[in-house]
């Protein structure tokens, strides 16, 4: 089977490609060189920079350009069309939909929030600096939703409360049997228990003296994001408040934080000072993925997420290394039938931080009871081998692609959207009457989130583009909508 992967967030596709090639398939990865280095296979395996195999194909293309929502360069599109099945992330899903080949969407998190149900530019960005943005901001979510509707499969390996609207969208756009939740696999040979240089030696590499003996050493490799408006909440501030409570019990600890130039790091450092935790926190530079193994092995507890509660690569890698994992993950308490839960044989044996009481109890148990820690370390490794080893996930993806090829072309079911409510339309009208354009655009954006192709709403947007941006902008939007065959009557 010839399998094309487009996009490589967190090197997840790189893992898939290696797994499928090991199973005898001709799998190829295309990845964009203008994105963050963490999306490059070289970040995972530095030797690739000197000897890149032919099945790794970097390309340079401006993902932010309007053209990216229409298609990749012709030469790339021709290459994509040579494969039996395409496994795509982000707006590459739109590219895949134009190849005539079976394809699927592999959401990585952000594209679920920003491109599918929220609509890139709708709610927050239709009006900026007093002017409406380029017309493709209006049509991009329409293109994306149509590509989702034509996908032979959607594999959603993530579970986050903030993705509830995405799940409801998927229920409308496609048949339920096309939706899977095969988890990301982990390299169980690299991420494995074992002896390492130890915490003192690791810190000395950065000129940092090892702290005095502690009750616990915690390692935080997750990005620092928690402030309102940051787009996601890892709960980094909540972790600090939990550790303040832990310190108040008289137990000593050190928190080692990986700096990733995250947007909320200054706020995090400020909170460290306010809570009196300055002497407990050590910062180290960003680490390439393979270097994290020794840190996982050397710490007592890996701290992950304490806000929205995702469960992804860091959680899997820490458990695979036999580390105790402290994280918030409220999935088991959720009863919404639109959620497609990860396909595990059993639930992961992490230390729950769903409530402050749970988190503090688990921290105290780890500090006071070495047997408790050892038992959790063994359970974590056993769970990884039983649920997300490359062989297990590889077999599932192999069947997923085989089914996608057999199902092609899929039957596209047009979603049935609810019309905008009279109250919402009245509110938008009042904002327009008072010339409160920012509020009007925001209201329209929220309505378009529910129905991106509603003729009445799009006519209002077109009128506003003409009035605020001028006839050229209005005509450009009209051309975009005409190209998509959107009927404004």
Buried (B, 14 or more C-beta within 10 A) or exposed (E): BBBBBBBBBBBBBBBBBBBBBEBEBEBBBBBBEEBEEBBBBBBBBEEBEEEEEEEBBBBEBEEEEBEBBBBBEEEBBEBBBEBBBBBBBBBBBBBBBBBEBBBBBBBBBEBBBBBBBBBBBBBBBBBEEEEBBBBBBBBBBBBBBBBBBBBBBBBBBBBBBBBBBBBBBBBBBBEEEBBBBBBBBBBBEBBBBEEBEEBEEBBEEEEBEBBEEBBBBBBBBBBBBBBEEBEBBBBBBBBBBBBBBBBEEEBBBBBBBBBBEBBBBEBBBEBBEEBEBEEBBBBBEBBEBBEBBBBBBBBBBBBBBBBBBBBBBBBBBBBBBBBBBBBBBBBEEEEEEBBBEBBBEEEBBBBBBBEEEBBBEBBBBBBEEEEBBEEBBEBBBBBBBEBBBBEBBBBBBBEBBEBBEEBBEBEBEEBEEEBBEEEBBEBBEEBBEEEEBEBBBBBBBBBBBBBBBBBEBBEBBBEBBBBBBEEEBBBBBBEBBEEEEBEBE
